[in-house]
Amino acid sequence: MTQAENYEILFDGGNRDQARQLAENMSVWTEQDWENEVTIFGFEDGSAIFTSGAEFRQATADEIAAAK
């Protein structure tokens, strides 16, 4: 499992604050799109979390590529 998968499972399991905090603290890069209110947290293993409002999920390969 990737880091993003683990954080998404944690979030979906009801531990939303912990998942958000871990994503922020464990990320090695962050991309913020202020206009669209999107933040992407990238991790050492190449996975990433996409957040926007209440949405918290694994970022797609296209979203990761666009963020770098």
C-alpha positions as CSV (number, residue, x, y, z in Angstrom):
1,M,0.0,0.0,0.0
2,T,1.1,3.5,-0.7
3,Q,1.2,6.3,1.9
4,A,-1.8,8.0,0.1
5,E,-3.8,4.8,0.3
6,N,-3.1,4.5,4.0
7,Y,-4.2,8.1,4.7
8,E,-7.3,7.7,2.6
9,I,-8.3,4.6,4.5
10,L,-7.7,6.4,7.8
11,F,-9.8,9.3,6.6
12,D,-12.6,7.1,5.3
13,G,-12.6,5.2,8.6
14,G,-13.5,8.3,10.5
15,N,-10.1,9.5,11.6
16,R,-10.3,12.6,9.4
17,D,-8.2,15.0,11.5
18,Q,-5.5,12.5,12.0
19,A,-5.4,11.7,8.3
20,R,-5.2,15.3,7.3
21,Q,-2.5,16.0,9.9
22,L,-0.4,13.0,8.8
23,A,-0.7,14.0,5.1
24,E,0.5,17.5,5.9
25,N,3.3,16.4,8.2
26,M,4.6,13.5,6.1
27,S,4.5,15.2,2.7
28,V,7.8,15.9,0.9
29,W,6.1,18.4,-1.5
30,T,2.9,20.4,-1.5
31,E,1.1,22.1,-4.4
32,Q,-1.6,24.6,-3.7
33,D,-4.0,26.0,-6.2
34,W,-5.6,28.9,-4.3
35,E,-8.0,29.7,-7.1
36,N,-9.6,26.3,-7.1
37,E,-9.1,25.7,-3.4
38,V,-7.1,22.5,-4.0
39,T,-4.0,21.2,-2.1
40,I,-2.0,18.1,-3.1
41,F,0.4,16.5,-0.7
42,G,3.1,14.4,-2.2
43,F,5.0,11.6,-0.5
44,E,8.3,9.8,-0.8
45,D,6.8,6.8,-2.5
46,G,5.4,8.9,-5.3
47,S,1.8,8.8,-4.2
48,A,-0.2,11.9,-3.3
49,I,-3.3,13.0,-1.5
50,F,-5.7,15.5,-3.2
51,T,-7.7,17.7,-0.9
52,S,-10.4,20.2,-1.7
53,G,-13.0,21.2,0.9
54,A,-14.4,18.0,2.3
55,E,-12.8,15.9,-0.4
56,F,-9.8,13.8,0.6
57,R,-8.6,11.1,-1.8
58,Q,-5.6,9.7,-3.6
59,A,-4.4,12.0,-6.4
60,T,-4.5,10.7,-9.9
61,A,-1.4,10.3,-12.0
62,D,-2.4,13.3,-14.1
63,E,-2.9,15.5,-11.0
64,I,0.5,14.5,-9.6
65,A,2.2,15.2,-13.0
66,A,0.5,18.6,-13.2
67,A,1.5,19.5,-9.7
68,K,5.2,18.9,-10.2
